[in-house]
Amino acid sequence: MTAYDPQARRARPSPSDESPVDGLLESLPASDDVAHENGMATGPEELRPFEAPQVEMTDERADLLHRLGVLGAVVALVMALLLWRRRRTG
């Protein structure tokens, strides 16, 4: 281990000009062609098989639930403080 130098520069191969994936992508038909061949409509709102619903809808619901929870916690805290103040002064 005496010859090991962690900061030594090592020669790395240069990246190739053409990606190996490019040939695979060129051989596949476009997604619209596949949808028309299968008889599926390609509307922007319609889901294709194995496609999840829009993330924005889930995020909006979670955000609404979070906001309602925070509102409820604030109202409960204010009510507790009002009751505590009323007992202390009364």
N, C-alpha and C positions, 0 to 999 in steps of 0.2 A: 504493500500500500504506500510505500514511500514515493513511488513515481506518479501517484494520482494527484492531479492538479484540478480542483473544481472550477477554477476560473480560466482554464485553458480553452482556447477557441477550437471548435471542431468543424471540420469541413462538412457541409450539408449539401445534398443534391438540390439543384435548382428545380423549381416546379415546372412541369411540362406546359406547353402552350395549349394543349387540348385536354380537357378533363375526360376521364374514362366514363363519366356519366353522360356526357353529351351524346354519345352514340346511342345510348338507351333511350334518352328523351326524344331524339329525332325519330326513332322507330315507332313510338307510341302515337296513336291518333289523338287529335285534340279532344278535350272533354266534351265540347258541344257535339262533335260527331258521335261519340259514344252514347250520349244522352238521346240523340235523335234515333240512333239505331235501336235502342232499347224501348223506344216509344215513350220516353219520359219528357214532360214539359220542363223547360229550363227557366222558369220564372225566378226572379230574385228572392222571393219569399218562400219558395217551396224547398223542402229539404230532400236531399238525395239519400239513398240508403247509407247507413253508418255515419251520418253526419249529425253532429250535436246541434241543439238549438243555439240561438245567438247568445253570446256571453253577456251582452249588454242587458238582456232581460233579467238574467239571474242576478247580475250586479245591482240593478235597480231595485229588485225585491229585497235583497240583503241590505242595501242601503236604507230602504224605507223601514225595515224591521229594526235596524240599528238606531235610526233616528227616533222611532217611537219608543224604544227601550230607554234611550237617553232622556227623552221628554218625561217618561214615567218616573225615572229615577230623580230627576230635578223636582218634579211636582211632589214626590214623596219626601224629599229632603226639605223643601220649603214648608210642607205641612208639619213635619216633625219639629222644625225650628219654631214655627208659630205656636204649636202646642207646648213646647218647652218654655218659650217666652211667657205664654199665658199662665203656666203653672208657677213660674218664678215670680211674676209680678202680682199674681192674684192671691 
